Amino acid sequence: MSLCSLMGPRSFWPSGVIKFSVQQNLHCKMPYTTTVFKMTCVIILAAAFSLQCSLWLNLETRKNYKYRNTRQKRTSVSNISSERRTPPVLSKHCYKYGKLTAVNQCCRMYDYGFNHRQNILDCAAKSPAWFDSNRGVKTSKLHWMFVGDSHIRNLYDVLIRRLKSPMLVYRKKSYREGLWRKMETLLLAKYQGIPVLVKHLKAPLLLTFTWSPLLELLPNLTKEWLNDEETPPTLVVMGSALHWTHKTWDIYKNIGAEEAAELYKEYISSLSDSLIKLSRRMFVVFKLLDHLPASSNNITNIDTYNQIASEVLPAEVAVWTSTIPLSDLYVKECERKKRDTPETKLWRCQDEKHTGYIVIQRYVDMLLNYGCNHILNLESGYCRHE
């Protein structure tokens, strides 16, 4: 037997090598079969066996690593795919809820109250410049637009109350471009109609609300913004579902829940192209409808409408989900103890179709952290991306 035959194919398999005895493998037909030469054969055989085992283990390790890496990559892509429309500051998965509070586990939440170092006026002062086609100049202004039903109106109302500044004035926009008036005369809770504009006399801040409970005005607004017929906002917050439950009540009662929500699905789907175009020029946020205590009509179908919006809206739109668990906590507290504070509106337990301002204040915290930190480019150091 030659030395090469010792390193034949069989020797490359661990089981084959183990079956060979040293006596069998040392019958090398050489002129001088001394002890030294026999030891050399043993060393060479051991080296070949060790090399083959090393190569085999390395191959298996690479296969396992490739499998784990591919699996991890797929899981990561899946997570991104399901969460990419909901930034950490707006996602319910990033919050720990309890006692009408929500503590973000993914982001550092700043306090944007008027009397704090981080406030919306600082955010407005540092906002990037945009081109005002009506004046033909570039200007720096924080312009946030709220479009939707009474839930969006209440969010807008709390944001204005947060400022508490005598420098705020408002007007109801009409074809005559009405006069700017003091904020004390604005009653948002009773207002439904033409847009309301609130601005700060010294800071570059403009907040607009447009009553459109079915989002029926959104296509026309989109056209005006894209064609520069109206000054486009830097952030649009919209929401609609409550009035769709009323609109489809008869279908819900006579046919069923899925059929009732089908009209809503068709309409939201029809907005996709417009929303994609808007997202190229501004931040677009769609707020899902809160869970409410009412149980006597189609409003019990809220989850169906929210699920439709989450699935149908284009990926470019941020779907706001973190408010829903807070609304659940509010409903439970109202069930435990009915409370009503008309002046502050913190508690409105008698109102079965709206939440109180005690939780809407938390909504505003979330919105300010989202809007201001995107504008100030703080997102990369602000949230953990996992």
Buried (B, 14 or more C-beta within 10 A) or exposed (E): EEBEEBBEEEBBEEEEBEEBEEEEBBEBEEEEEEEEBBEEBBEEBEEBBEEBEEEEEEEEEEEEEEEEEEEEEEEEEEEEEEBEBBBBBBBBEBBEBEEBEBEBEBBEBBEBBEEEEBBBBBBBBBBEEBEBEEEEEEEEBBBBBBBBBBBBBBBBBBBBBBBEBEEBBBBBBEEEEEEEEEBEEBEBEEBEEEBBBBBBEEBBBBBBBBBBBBBEBBEEBBEEBBEEEBBBBBBBBBBBBBBBBBBBBEBBEEEEBEEBBBBBBEBBBEBBEBBBBBBEBBBBBBBBBBBBBBEEBBBBBBBBBBEBBBEBBBEBBBBBBBBBBBBBBBBEBBEEEEBEEEEEBBBBBEBBBBBBBBBBBBBBBBBBBBBBBBBBEBBEEBBEEE
